[in-house]
Amino acid sequence: MKSASRDLLSRTLRSPDAVSRFSMGEWDILVRQARIAGLLARLRQLLAQHNLIQAIPAEVRWHFDAAATLAAKQQLAVRWEVEKIRAALAGLAIPVIVLKGGAYVMANLSAATGRLFNDIDILVPRKQLGPVEAALMLAGWHPTLLSVYDQRYYRRWMHEIPPLRHVTRLSVVDVHHAILPDTARYHPDSAKLRSRAVVVDGQPGLYVLAPEDRILHSATHLFHDGELPHGLRDLTDLDLLLRDAAADPDFWSRLTARADELQLSRSLFYALRYLRHFLDTPIPGSVTAALDAVAPNRVTLALMDRIFTRVLAPAHASCEDAFTPAARLAAFVRAHWLRMPMHLLIPHLLHKAFVSPYQRDPKPA
């Protein structure tokens, strides 16, 4: 049963009509996989689009309805928080670019459907980080409680400052100045991203990335992140973003050209490869051929397949095999290796493995 259910969620996302033949055992596994992947609400929306809500057994349907209610509530909260962020930064007269899930909501994209949120990400010019952090602190957001080492790590090496949490609403804002750390192997130019940003209707000073850039950012985040508890959800984000953008016949050529310009072609290659594997996303053959030049060698690609077909699946026992823990460790190490050169990576991993677990939590402010 375990091997048959391993890809149950991804099979359902590819072929929703299959639910009409599910046993109660399969519904049980599907709900568990979808919940841990953060996809219950999105799956409900997909079933509704295919007129399959009535195919969900009554004993199961409340799980989907509750998830949809939570997703709708979170979307309202995201709009509220983004407006508060915009108001807090209005006096700085700088473009504030909303990233990832918050951008999907503010731009009314299909990828916002059924999306759940942990935080709100924004991109601002590096030279404005100090004024932005000060303005947000005055509005009630304050740094989360991190160790001295982690604070220094964020501010010296990372592409963002430490997360800021609101003192009453507990919403979290991640303030970025780039989409990858300065120490990373690839260096997409943040100024180029900002130059093509699109204004949000009715929100002066608030922007989202251009369609190609938001797709590339999503792909880059996915394949440079060592911990992927919601990897399949992020793939479904990309799937929806691509399907929407592909309505423009010139989109695919612009996407590959932009990926090359921003040094993100390898991330795009992996994203499209695993979108086909998990979701059967329609991708023109010409795009696949154009990206073959940046593909890794056969040995590396075979290894990557064995890693990412495991770590992008839901983090549920029904999706795991004996090699899943090793795959997760490999993805974690790879992500750090891409983010930091070896002379920084080794001390960092040693500190996180042997020092951080034994340090006391920082005292409350």
C-alpha positions in Angstrom: 0.0 0.0 0.0 2.8 2.4 0.9 4.5 2.2 -2.6 1.1 2.7 -4.3 0.3 5.8 -2.2 3.7 7.4 -2.4 2.7 9.8 -5.2 -1.0 9.8 -4.5 -1.1 13.6 -4.0 0.8 14.5 -7.2 -1.2 11.9 -9.2 -4.4 13.6 -7.9 -3.1 17.0 -8.9 -2.3 15.7 -12.4 -5.6 13.8 -12.8 -8.3 15.1 -10.4 -10.9 12.8 -11.9 -9.2 9.9 -10.2 -10.8 10.9 -6.9 -14.2 9.5 -8.0 -12.7 6.0 -7.7 -10.8 6.5 -4.3 -11.4 4.2 -1.4 -11.7 5.7 2.1 -8.1 4.5 2.7 -6.9 6.5 -0.2 -8.9 9.6 0.9 -7.3 9.3 4.3 -3.8 9.2 2.8 -4.6 12.0 0.4 -5.8 14.3 3.2 -2.7 13.6 5.3 -0.3 14.2 2.4 -2.1 17.4 1.3 -2.3 18.8 4.8 1.5 18.4 5.5 2.3 19.8 2.0 0.1 22.9 2.6 -2.1 21.9 -0.3 -5.5 21.0 1.2 -7.2 24.3 0.2 -5.6 24.4 -3.2 -6.6 20.8 -3.9 -10.2 21.6 -2.9 -10.2 24.5 -5.4 -8.9 22.2 -8.1 -11.6 19.6 -7.3 -14.2 22.4 -7.5 -12.9 23.5 -10.9 -13.5 20.0 -12.1 -17.0 19.7 -10.5 -15.8 17.0 -8.1 -16.7 18.4 -4.7 -19.6 16.0 -4.5 -17.1 13.1 -5.0 -15.5 13.9 -1.7 -17.1 11.7 1.0 -18.9 13.6 3.7 -16.6 12.2 6.4 -13.6 13.8 4.5 -15.1 17.0 3.1 -14.8 19.1 6.3 -11.0 18.8 6.2 -11.1 20.5 2.8 -13.7 23.1 3.8 -11.8 24.1 6.9 -8.6 24.5 4.9 -10.4 26.7 2.4 -11.7 28.8 5.2 -8.3 29.2 6.7 -6.8 30.1 3.3 -9.4 32.8 2.7 -8.8 34.2 6.1 -5.1 34.3 5.5 -5.5 36.1 2.2 -7.4 38.9 4.0 -4.7 39.0 6.6 -2.0 39.3 4.0 -3.7 42.2 2.3 -4.1 43.9 5.6 -0.5 43.4 6.6 0.9 44.5 3.2 -1.1 47.7 3.5 0.4 48.3 7.0 3.8 47.7 5.6 3.2 50.1 2.7 1.9 52.8 5.1 4.9 52.3 7.4 7.4 52.8 4.5 5.5 55.5 2.7 7.7 58.2 4.1 10.8 56.7 2.6 9.6 57.2 -1.0 11.2 54.0 -2.2 9.7 51.2 -4.3 8.6 48.3 -2.0 8.4 45.0 -3.9 6.3 42.3 -2.5 7.7 38.8 -3.1 6.4 35.2 -3.3 3.0 34.4 -1.8 2.2 38.0 -0.8 2.8 39.1 -4.4 0.5 36.4 -5.8 -2.3 37.8 -3.5 -1.6 41.5 -4.3 -1.5 40.8 -8.0 -4.6 38.6 -7.9 -2.8 35.7 -9.5 -4.0 32.1 -9.8 -1.1 31.1 -7.6 -2.8 32.9 -4.7 -5.7 30.3 -4.8 -5.7 28.2 -1.7 -2.2 29.5 -0.7 -1.2 29.4 3.0 1.4 31.8 4.4 4.1 31.9 7.0 5.4 35.4 6.5 5.5 38.3 4.0 8.6 39.0 2.0 9.6 42.4 0.6 12.5 43.5 -1.6 14.0 47.0 -1.0 17.3 48.6 -2.2 20.3 47.5 -0.1 21.2 51.1 0.9 17.7 51.6 2.4 17.9 48.6 4.7 18.6 50.7 7.8 15.8 53.2 7.2 13.4 50.4 6.3 14.1 48.4 9.4 13.8 51.6 11.6 10.4 52.5 10.0 9.1 49.0 10.5 10.2 48.9 14.1 8.4 52.2 14.7 5.3 50.5 13.2 5.6 47.6 15.7 7.8 45.0 13.9 10.8 44.0 15.9 13.7 41.5 15.3 12.9 37.9 16.3 14.9 36.4 19.1 18.0 35.0 17.4 21.4 34.1 18.9 24.3 36.5 18.5 25.8 34.2 15.9 22.6 34.0 13.9 22.1 37.8 14.0 25.7 38.3 12.7 25.2 35.6 10.1 22.1 37.3 8.7 23.6 40.8 8.6 27.0 39.9 7.3 26.2 37.1 4.8 22.6 36.8 4.0 20.4 38.5 1.4 18.0 39.7 4.1 18.0 41.1 7.6 16.7 38.9 10.5 12.9 38.4 10.4 10.8 41.1 12.0 7.7 40.1 14.1 4.9 42.4 15.0 4.5 42.9 18.7 0.7 42.5 18.8 -0.4 40.8 15.5 2.7 38.5 15.4 2.9 38.8 11.6 6.4 38.3 10.3 8.1 40.4 7.6 11.3 39.3 5.8 13.1 42.3 4.4 15.3 41.3 1.4 17.9 43.3 -0.5 18.5 40.5 -3.0 17.1 37.1 -3.8 20.4 35.2 -3.1 23.2 35.9 -0.6 26.3 37.9 -1.6 28.3 34.7 -1.0 26.2 32.6 -3.3 27.6 31.0 -6.5 25.1 33.0 -8.7 24.5 36.7 -8.4 21.2 37.9 -10.0 21.3 41.7 -10.1 18.7 43.1 -7.8 18.7 46.4 -9.7 17.6 44.5 -12.8 14.8 42.9 -10.8 13.6 46.3 -9.5 13.8 47.9 -12.9 11.1 45.7 -14.3 8.8 45.6 -11.3 5.1 46.2 -11.9 3.1 48.6 -9.8 0.2 47.2 -7.7 -3.1 48.8 -8.7 -4.4 51.3 -6.1 -1.2 50.9 -3.9 1.2 53.7 -4.7 4.8 52.7 -3.9 4.0 49.0 -3.9 5.2 46.7 -6.6 5.5 43.0 -7.6 8.1 41.4 -9.8 7.6 41.1 -13.5 6.0 37.8 -14.6 9.3 36.2 -15.7 11.2 37.5 -12.7 8.6 36.2 -10.2 8.8 32.7 -11.8 12.6 32.8 -11.7 12.6 33.9 -8.1 10.2 31.1 -7.1 12.5 28.6 -8.9 15.6 30.0 -7.4 14.2 30.0 -3.9 13.0 26.4 -4.3 16.4 25.0 -5.5 18.6 27.0 -3.2 16.6 26.2 0.0 18.0 23.3 2.0 14.7 22.6 3.9 11.7 21.9 1.7 8.7 21.0 3.9 6.4 22.6 1.3 8.4 21.8 -1.8 5.4 20.4 -3.7 3.3 23.5 -2.8 6.0 25.7 -4.2 6.0 23.5 -7.4 2.2 24.1 -7.7 2.9 27.8 -7.4 5.3 27.6 -10.3 2.8 25.5 -12.3 0.1 28.1 -11.9 2.4 31.0 -12.6 3.6 29.3 -15.8 0.2 28.4 -17.0 -1.0 32.0 -16.6 2.1 33.6 -18.2 2.1 31.1 -21.1 -1.1 32.8 -22.5 1.4 35.3 -24.0 3.0 33.6 -27.0 6.3 35.5 -26.4 6.5 34.5 -22.8 8.8 31.4 -23.1 11.5 33.1 -25.1 11.5 36.0 -22.7 11.7 33.6 -19.7 14.8 31.8 -21.0 16.5 35.0 -22.1 15.8 36.6 -18.7 17.1 33.5 -16.9 20.3 33.7 -18.8 20.6 37.4 -18.0 20.1 36.9 -14.3 22.4 33.8 -14.1 19.4 31.6 -13.1 19.2 29.2 -16.0 20.2 26.2 -14.0 17.5 26.9 -11.4 14.9 27.2 -14.2 16.2 23.9 -15.7 15.5 22.1 -12.5 12.2 23.7 -11.9 10.9 22.7 -15.3 12.3 19.2 -15.0 10.5 18.5 -11.7 7.3 20.3 -12.8 7.0 17.8 -15.6 7.8 14.9 -13.1 5.3 15.9 -10.4 2.6 17.9 -12.3 2.9 17.3 -16.0 3.2 21.1 -16.6 3.0 21.8 -20.3 6.4 23.0 -21.4 7.3 23.6 -25.1 10.0 21.3 -26.5 11.9 24.4 -27.7 12.3 25.6 -24.1 13.6 22.2 -23.0 16.1 22.2 -25.8 17.2 25.8 -25.1 18.0 24.8 -21.5 19.9 21.6 -22.4 23.1 23.7 -22.6 22.9 24.5 -18.8 22.0 20.9 -17.8 24.4 19.1 -15.5 26.2 16.0 -16.6 24.4 12.7 -16.6 25.8 11.4 -13.4 25.0 14.7 -11.5 21.5 14.8 -13.1 20.8 11.2 -12.0 21.9 12.0 -8.5 19.7 15.1 -8.5 16.7 13.1 -9.6 17.2 10.7 -6.7 17.4 13.6 -4.3 14.6 15.9 -5.5 12.0 13.3 -6.4 12.1 12.5 -2.7 12.6 15.9 -1.0 9.9 17.7 -3.1 7.3 15.0 -2.3 5.1 15.7 0.8 7.0 15.2 4.1 4.7 12.3 5.1 5.7 8.7 6.0 3.6 7.4 3.1 5.9 9.2 0.7 9.2 8.1 2.2 11.5 5.2 1.5 14.9 4.1 3.0 16.8 6.8 1.1 14.6 9.8 1.9 16.6 10.9 5.0 19.8 10.8 3.0 18.2 12.8 0.2 17.0 15.5 2.7 20.5 15.7 4.1 22.0 16.0 0.6 19.6 18.7 -0.3 20.4 20.6 2.9 24.2 20.4 2.2 23.8 21.3 -1.5 21.8 24.4 -0.7 24.4 25.7 1.8 27.2 24.8 -0.7 25.5 26.9 -3.3 25.0 29.8 -0.9 28.5 29.9 0.7 32.1 29.1 -0.4 33.8 26.2 1.4 35.9 28.3 3.7 32.7 29.8 5.2 30.4 26.8 4.8 32.5 24.3 6.9 32.7 26.6 10.0 29.1 27.5 9.6 27.9 23.9 9.5 30.1 22.9 12.3 28.8 25.8 14.5 25.1 24.8 13.7 25.8 21.2 14.4 27.9 21.3 17.5 27.5 24.8 19.1 24.0 26.1 18.4 22.2 23.1 19.9 23.9 23.7 23.2 23.5 27.5 23.4 20.7 28.9 25.6 17.9 30.6 23.8 18.3 34.4 23.8 16.5 36.2 26.6 13.2 37.8 25.7 13.4 41.5 24.9 
